[in-house]
Amino acid sequence: MAPTGSFGHLVFALVVFLAAHSAFTQPPLRRHVEARCGKIGFQLGYSLLSAVLLAWVVAAALDSPTVVLWEQQPWMRWAPSLAMPVACVLWVAGLTTPNPFSIGPGNRGFDPAHPGVLRLTRHPVVWGLALWSGGHVIPNGHLAGLVLFVPLLILSLLGPRILDGRRRRSLGEAEWRWLAAATAGPVAWGAMMAELGPWRPLGGLALVLALMALHPLVIGLSPIP
């Protein structure tokens, strides 16, 4: 493994993160793990592994040499500040809504007539990751920041199409159309907000405040523009 404090270490950590993500979304491995640990055990283990590996990638980026590609301007700091509240609401809603299509707590209890946040997107957690990574590309004009955020942004943008294809094949066309009926076409905003309830948006905003409080302690920089 490349020594810490080098771009090689950052690239290695990122490759491990992406490889683990890819491996555990493959149906054969997922079914094998779910058979041994159960669906809840798989989701908890996968979430914990993803969080640990992402923390490793971020730590490797912070430890990498500083190579400035563009100077940060004051307006750039608003990009993550505007993106993160939406990302956090998507994360909280996505991780607490039954979802047969994407990353989340699984399909147990999913009601096609009341899909909640899935009315907006079948992949709320993935799009939250896209907002997080994309919002952080703009103010982080150094090489380590781009090595960290750009691959995650690309993965997030490609992820929904890849996941849709896999789920469509595994569910079959008829089942897919029945489950996804309320997730296609114009968003019924009133129905979605009623299905979300007040606690999911409030939970997302609470997560934003928690991340803002932790940011200076973990990253060493204030997120406030």
C-alpha atoms as a printed R data frame, in Angstrom:
    type eleno elety resid chain resno       x       y       z
1   ATOM     1    CA   MET     A     1   0.000   0.000   0.000
2   ATOM     2    CA   ALA     A     2   1.219   3.534  -0.738
3   ATOM     3    CA   PRO     A     3   2.522   5.492   2.271
4   ATOM     4    CA   THR     A     4   0.150   7.798   4.095
5   ATOM     5    CA   GLY     A     5   0.350  11.447   3.195
6   ATOM     6    CA   SER     A     6   0.637  10.675  -0.528
7   ATOM     7    CA   PHE     A     7  -1.711  10.779  -3.504
8   ATOM     8    CA   GLY     A     8  -1.103   7.056  -3.873
9   ATOM     9    CA   HIS     A     9  -2.664   6.454  -0.457
10  ATOM    10    CA   LEU     A    10  -5.682   8.568  -1.417
11  ATOM    11    CA   VAL     A    11  -6.153   6.720  -4.710
12  ATOM    12    CA   PHE     A    12  -5.798   3.351  -2.956
13  ATOM    13    CA   ALA     A    13  -8.417   4.288  -0.350
14  ATOM    14    CA   LEU     A    14 -10.780   5.523  -3.060
15  ATOM    15    CA   VAL     A    15 -10.334   2.339  -5.123
16  ATOM    16    CA   VAL     A    16 -11.137   0.185  -2.060
17  ATOM    17    CA   PHE     A    17 -14.232   2.287  -1.339
18  ATOM    18    CA   LEU     A    18 -15.517   2.016  -4.917
19  ATOM    19    CA   ALA     A    19 -14.667  -1.699  -5.174
20  ATOM    20    CA   ALA     A    20 -16.497  -2.496  -1.927
21  ATOM    21    CA   HIS     A    21 -19.522  -0.496  -3.071
22  ATOM    22    CA   SER     A    22 -19.568  -2.296  -6.416
23  ATOM    23    CA   ALA     A    23 -19.081  -5.748  -4.900
24  ATOM    24    CA   PHE     A    24 -21.854  -5.498  -2.326
25  ATOM    25    CA   THR     A    25 -24.381  -4.259  -4.868
26  ATOM    26    CA   GLN     A    26 -23.873  -7.374  -7.020
27  ATOM    27    CA   PRO     A    27 -26.970  -9.600  -6.606
28  ATOM    28    CA   PRO     A    28 -25.106 -12.921  -5.980
29  ATOM    29    CA   LEU     A    29 -22.955 -11.519  -3.157
30  ATOM    30    CA   ARG     A    30 -25.832  -9.530  -1.706
31  ATOM    31    CA   ARG     A    31 -28.105 -12.584  -1.629
32  ATOM    32    CA   HIS     A    32 -25.342 -14.649  -0.013
33  ATOM    33    CA   VAL     A    33 -24.754 -12.087   2.738
34  ATOM    34    CA   GLU     A    34 -28.482 -11.522   3.284
35  ATOM    35    CA   ALA     A    35 -28.992 -15.289   3.636
36  ATOM    36    CA   ARG     A    36 -26.423 -15.374   6.447
37  ATOM    37    CA   CYS     A    37 -27.139 -12.046   8.164
38  ATOM    38    CA   GLY     A    38 -30.681 -11.153   7.110
39  ATOM    39    CA   LYS     A    39 -31.699  -8.061   5.160
40  ATOM    40    CA   ILE     A    40 -31.474  -5.779   8.197
41  ATOM    41    CA   GLY     A    41 -28.057  -7.196   9.085
42  ATOM    42    CA   PHE     A    42 -26.885  -6.641   5.512
43  ATOM    43    CA   GLN     A    43 -28.109  -3.038   5.457
44  ATOM    44    CA   LEU     A    44 -26.525  -2.235   8.828
45  ATOM    45    CA   GLY     A    45 -23.236  -3.897   7.895
46  ATOM    46    CA   TYR     A    46 -23.153  -2.298   4.449
47  ATOM    47    CA   SER     A    47 -23.915   1.147   5.887
48  ATOM    48    CA   LEU     A    48 -21.231   0.786   8.561
49  ATOM    49    CA   LEU     A    49 -18.640  -0.454   6.060
50  ATOM    50    CA   SER     A    50 -19.466   2.407   3.664
51  ATOM    51    CA   ALA     A    51 -19.167   4.976   6.456
52  ATOM    52    CA   VAL     A    52 -15.809   3.598   7.641
53  ATOM    53    CA   LEU     A    53 -14.369   3.436   4.128
54  ATOM    54    CA   LEU     A    54 -15.629   6.934   3.277
55  ATOM    55    CA   ALA     A    55 -14.053   8.265   6.480
56  ATOM    56    CA   TRP     A    56 -10.780   6.631   5.397
57  ATOM    57    CA   VAL     A    57 -10.997   8.287   1.968
58  ATOM    58    CA   VAL     A    58 -11.665  11.717   3.510
59  ATOM    59    CA   ALA     A    59  -8.798  11.276   5.993
60  ATOM    60    CA   ALA     A    60  -6.467  10.282   3.134
61  ATOM    61    CA   ALA     A    61  -7.523  13.392   1.183
62  ATOM    62    CA   LEU     A    62  -6.843  15.655   4.161
63  ATOM    63    CA   ASP     A    63  -3.412  14.044   4.564
64  ATOM    64    CA   SER     A    64  -2.455  14.451   0.885
65  ATOM    65    CA   PRO     A    65  -0.076  17.149  -0.446
66  ATOM    66    CA   THR     A    66  -1.694  20.474  -1.373
67  ATOM    67    CA   VAL     A    67  -1.646  21.170  -5.111
68  ATOM    68    CA   VAL     A    68  -3.837  24.186  -5.891
69  ATOM    69    CA   LEU     A    69  -5.628  24.141  -9.262
70  ATOM    70    CA   TRP     A    70  -7.802  27.203  -8.677
71  ATOM    71    CA   GLU     A    71  -8.079  29.700  -5.849
72  ATOM    72    CA   GLN     A    72 -11.204  29.593  -3.753
73  ATOM    73    CA   GLN     A    73 -13.479  32.620  -4.152
74  ATOM    74    CA   PRO     A    74 -15.937  33.685  -1.398
75  ATOM    75    CA   TRP     A    75 -18.994  32.797  -3.496
76  ATOM    76    CA   MET     A    76 -17.752  29.226  -3.941
77  ATOM    77    CA   ARG     A    77 -18.311  28.481  -0.253
78  ATOM    78    CA   TRP     A    78 -22.056  28.825  -0.804
79  ATOM    79    CA   ALA     A    79 -22.186  25.743  -3.072
80  ATOM    80    CA   PRO     A    80 -21.956  23.094  -0.322
81  ATOM    81    CA   SER     A    81 -24.020  25.241   2.052
82  ATOM    82    CA   LEU     A    82 -26.905  25.282  -0.427
83  ATOM    83    CA   ALA     A    83 -26.516  21.638  -1.489
84  ATOM    84    CA   MET     A    84 -26.196  19.998   1.935
85  ATOM    85    CA   PRO     A    85 -29.672  20.725   3.380
86  ATOM    86    CA   VAL     A    86 -31.272  19.068   0.342
87  ATOM    87    CA   ALA     A    87 -28.744  16.207   0.460
88  ATOM    88    CA   CYS     A    88 -29.390  15.557   4.154
89  ATOM    89    CA   VAL     A    89 -33.173  15.504   3.721
90  ATOM    90    CA   LEU     A    90 -32.722  13.035   0.854
91  ATOM    91    CA   TRP     A    91 -30.446  10.862   3.021
92  ATOM    92    CA   VAL     A    92 -32.796  10.798   6.005
93  ATOM    93    CA   ALA     A    93 -35.881  10.230   3.843
94  ATOM    94    CA   GLY     A    94 -34.126   7.622   1.691
95  ATOM    95    CA   LEU     A    95 -32.762   5.639   4.631
96  ATOM    96    CA   THR     A    96 -36.140   5.563   6.402
97  ATOM    97    CA   THR     A    97 -38.384   4.758   3.413
98  ATOM    98    CA   PRO     A    98 -38.889   1.199   2.135
99  ATOM    99    CA   ASN     A    99 -37.258   1.039  -1.275
100 ATOM   100    CA   PRO     A   100 -37.177  -1.931  -3.685
101 ATOM   101    CA   PHE     A   101 -35.171   0.070  -6.240
102 ATOM   102    CA   SER     A   102 -32.017   1.407  -4.604
103 ATOM   103    CA   ILE     A   103 -29.909   1.925  -1.492
104 ATOM   104    CA   GLY     A   104 -32.073   1.986   1.622
105 ATOM   105    CA   PRO     A   105 -33.779  -0.187   4.224
106 ATOM   106    CA   GLY     A   106 -35.050  -2.711   1.662
107 ATOM   107    CA   ASN     A   107 -38.506  -3.248   0.243
108 ATOM   108    CA   ARG     A   108 -40.270  -4.592   3.316
109 ATOM   109    CA   GLY     A   109 -43.376  -2.487   3.871
110 ATOM   110    CA   PHE     A   110 -43.130  -0.696   0.525
111 ATOM   111    CA   ASP     A   111 -46.514   0.555  -0.722
112 ATOM   112    CA   PRO     A   112 -46.491   1.448  -4.440
113 ATOM   113    CA   ALA     A   113 -49.439   3.799  -3.864
114 ATOM   114    CA   HIS     A   114 -47.583   5.718  -1.133
115 ATOM   115    CA   PRO     A   115 -43.874   5.736  -2.061
116 ATOM   116    CA   GLY     A   116 -42.938   8.894  -0.154
117 ATOM   117    CA   VAL     A   117 -39.678  10.442  -1.303
118 ATOM   118    CA   LEU     A   118 -39.516   7.894  -4.140
119 ATOM   119    CA   ARG     A   119 -42.068  10.078  -5.918
120 ATOM   120    CA   LEU     A   120 -39.197  12.515  -6.413
121 ATOM   121    CA   THR     A   121 -36.502   9.948  -7.195
122 ATOM   122    CA   ARG     A   122 -36.123   6.201  -6.793
123 ATOM   123    CA   HIS     A   123 -32.569   6.850  -5.584
124 ATOM   124    CA   PRO     A   124 -32.665   9.550  -2.875
125 ATOM   125    CA   VAL     A   125 -29.512   8.371  -1.083
126 ATOM   126    CA   VAL     A   126 -27.522   8.305  -4.337
127 ATOM   127    CA   TRP     A   127 -28.701  11.777  -5.367
128 ATOM   128    CA   GLY     A   128 -27.866  13.031  -1.877
129 ATOM   129    CA   LEU     A   129 -24.327  11.757  -2.431
130 ATOM   130    CA   ALA     A   130 -24.264  13.544  -5.804
131 ATOM   131    CA   LEU     A   131 -25.259  16.833  -4.169
132 ATOM   132    CA   TRP     A   132 -22.646  16.360  -1.429
133 ATOM   133    CA   SER     A   133 -19.810  15.570  -3.812
134 ATOM   134    CA   GLY     A   134 -20.839  18.052  -6.511
135 ATOM   135    CA   GLY     A   135 -21.322  20.865  -4.023
136 ATOM   136    CA   HIS     A   136 -17.852  20.264  -2.598
137 ATOM   137    CA   VAL     A   137 -16.062  20.207  -5.967
138 ATOM   138    CA   ILE     A   138 -16.588  23.949  -6.513
139 ATOM   139    CA   PRO     A   139 -14.797  25.368  -3.438
140 ATOM   140    CA   ASN     A   140 -12.138  22.636  -3.269
141 ATOM   141    CA   GLY     A   141  -9.869  23.630  -6.128
142 ATOM   142    CA   HIS     A   142  -6.968  21.451  -5.063
143 ATOM   143    CA   LEU     A   143  -5.906  18.140  -6.544
144 ATOM   144    CA   ALA     A   144  -6.749  15.992  -3.516
145 ATOM   145    CA   GLY     A   145 -10.251  17.468  -3.387
146 ATOM   146    CA   LEU     A   146 -10.872  16.615  -7.021
147 ATOM   147    CA   VAL     A   147  -9.471  13.089  -6.608
148 ATOM   148    CA   LEU     A   148 -11.893  12.659  -3.706
149 ATOM   149    CA   PHE     A   149 -15.077  14.283  -4.987
150 ATOM   150    CA   VAL     A   150 -15.074  13.886  -8.787
151 ATOM   151    CA   PRO     A   151 -15.121  10.020  -8.838
152 ATOM   152    CA   LEU     A   152 -17.882  10.014  -6.213
153 ATOM   153    CA   LEU     A   153 -19.851  12.548  -8.259
154 ATOM   154    CA   ILE     A   154 -19.466  10.442 -11.417
155 ATOM   155    CA   LEU     A   155 -20.494   7.290  -9.526
156 ATOM   156    CA   SER     A   156 -23.548   9.090  -8.150
157 ATOM   157    CA   LEU     A   157 -24.620  10.343 -11.574
158 ATOM   158    CA   LEU     A   158 -24.220   6.914 -13.183
159 ATOM   159    CA   GLY     A   159 -25.628   5.004 -10.214
160 ATOM   160    CA   PRO     A   160 -29.381   5.572 -10.750
161 ATOM   161    CA   ARG     A   161 -29.309   4.252 -14.314
162 ATOM   162    CA   ILE     A   162 -27.196   1.233 -13.298
163 ATOM   163    CA   LEU     A   163 -29.404   0.422 -10.310
164 ATOM   164    CA   ASP     A   164 -32.595   0.820 -12.354
165 ATOM   165    CA   GLY     A   165 -31.261  -1.652 -14.909
166 ATOM   166    CA   ARG     A   166 -30.351  -4.226 -12.274
167 ATOM   167    CA   ARG     A   167 -33.641  -3.949 -10.395
168 ATOM   168    CA   ARG     A   168 -35.648  -4.081 -13.617
169 ATOM   169    CA   ARG     A   169 -33.952  -7.328 -14.606
170 ATOM   170    CA   SER     A   170 -34.279  -8.891 -11.163
171 ATOM   171    CA   LEU     A   171 -37.914  -7.876 -10.614
172 ATOM   172    CA   GLY     A   172 -39.162  -8.517 -14.140
173 ATOM   173    CA   GLU     A   173 -40.934  -6.003 -16.362
174 ATOM   174    CA   ALA     A   174 -44.454  -6.480 -14.970
175 ATOM   175    CA   GLU     A   175 -43.371  -6.251 -11.322
176 ATOM   176    CA   TRP     A   176 -41.147  -3.259 -12.094
177 ATOM   177    CA   ARG     A   177 -43.978  -1.354 -13.802
178 ATOM   178    CA   TRP     A   178 -46.356  -2.030 -10.917
179 ATOM   179    CA   LEU     A   179 -43.891  -0.984  -8.212
180 ATOM   180    CA   ALA     A   180 -42.534   2.030 -10.103
181 ATOM   181    CA   ALA     A   181 -45.885   3.426 -11.311
182 ATOM   182    CA   ALA     A   182 -45.975   6.283  -8.777
183 ATOM   183    CA   THR     A   183 -42.269   7.078  -9.220
184 ATOM   184    CA   ALA     A   184 -42.565   8.094 -12.892
185 ATOM   185    CA   GLY     A   185 -43.959  11.263 -14.420
186 ATOM   186    CA   PRO     A   186 -44.734  14.581 -12.691
187 ATOM   187    CA   VAL     A   187 -44.142  14.697  -8.939
188 ATOM   188    CA   ALA     A   188 -47.254  14.837  -6.778
189 ATOM   189    CA   TRP     A   189 -45.715  17.249  -4.282
190 ATOM   190    CA   GLY     A   190 -48.668  17.375  -1.902
191 ATOM   191    CA   ALA     A   191 -48.910  13.599  -1.649
192 ATOM   192    CA   MET     A   192 -45.133  13.290  -1.232
193 ATOM   193    CA   MET     A   193 -44.977  15.829   1.597
194 ATOM   194    CA   ALA     A   194 -47.873  14.145   3.366
195 ATOM   195    CA   GLU     A   195 -46.154  10.750   3.077
196 ATOM   196    CA   LEU     A   196 -42.825  12.164   4.277
197 ATOM   197    CA   GLY     A   197 -44.428  13.629   7.371
198 ATOM   198    CA   PRO     A   198 -42.753  16.421   9.337
199 ATOM   199    CA   TRP     A   199 -40.041  14.361  11.023
200 ATOM   200    CA   ARG     A   200 -38.056  13.389   7.912
201 ATOM   201    CA   PRO     A   201 -37.423  16.991   6.747
202 ATOM   202    CA   LEU     A   202 -36.730  17.997  10.344
203 ATOM   203    CA   GLY     A   203 -34.373  15.029  10.710
204 ATOM   204    CA   GLY     A   204 -32.539  16.146   7.571
205 ATOM   205    CA   LEU     A   205 -32.133  19.672   8.914
206 ATOM   206    CA   ALA     A   206 -30.922  18.286  12.249
207 ATOM   207    CA   LEU     A   207 -28.336  16.249  10.347
208 ATOM   208    CA   VAL     A   208 -27.165  19.427   8.578
209 ATOM   209    CA   LEU     A   209 -26.650  21.167  11.928
210 ATOM   210    CA   ALA     A   210 -24.785  18.148  13.307
211 ATOM   211    CA   LEU     A   211 -22.485  18.006  10.270
212 ATOM   212    CA   MET     A   212 -21.836  21.756  10.490
213 ATOM   213    CA   ALA     A   213 -20.867  21.380  14.149
214 ATOM   214    CA   LEU     A   214 -18.558  18.431  13.405
215 ATOM   215    CA   HIS     A   215 -16.997  19.945  10.276
216 ATOM   216    CA   PRO     A   216 -14.438  22.170  12.055
217 ATOM   217    CA   LEU     A   217 -13.504  19.327  14.418
218 ATOM   218    CA   VAL     A   218 -13.079  16.666  11.704
219 ATOM   219    CA   ILE     A   219 -12.063  18.673   8.643
220 ATOM   220    CA   GLY     A   220 -10.466  21.634  10.379
221 ATOM   221    CA   LEU     A   221 -12.496  24.237   8.442
222 ATOM   222    CA   SER     A   222 -15.765  26.012   9.161
223 ATOM   223    CA   PRO     A   223 -18.511  25.239   6.617
224 ATOM   224    CA   ILE     A   224 -20.152  28.633   7.142
225 ATOM   225    CA   PRO     A   225 -19.677  30.850   4.031
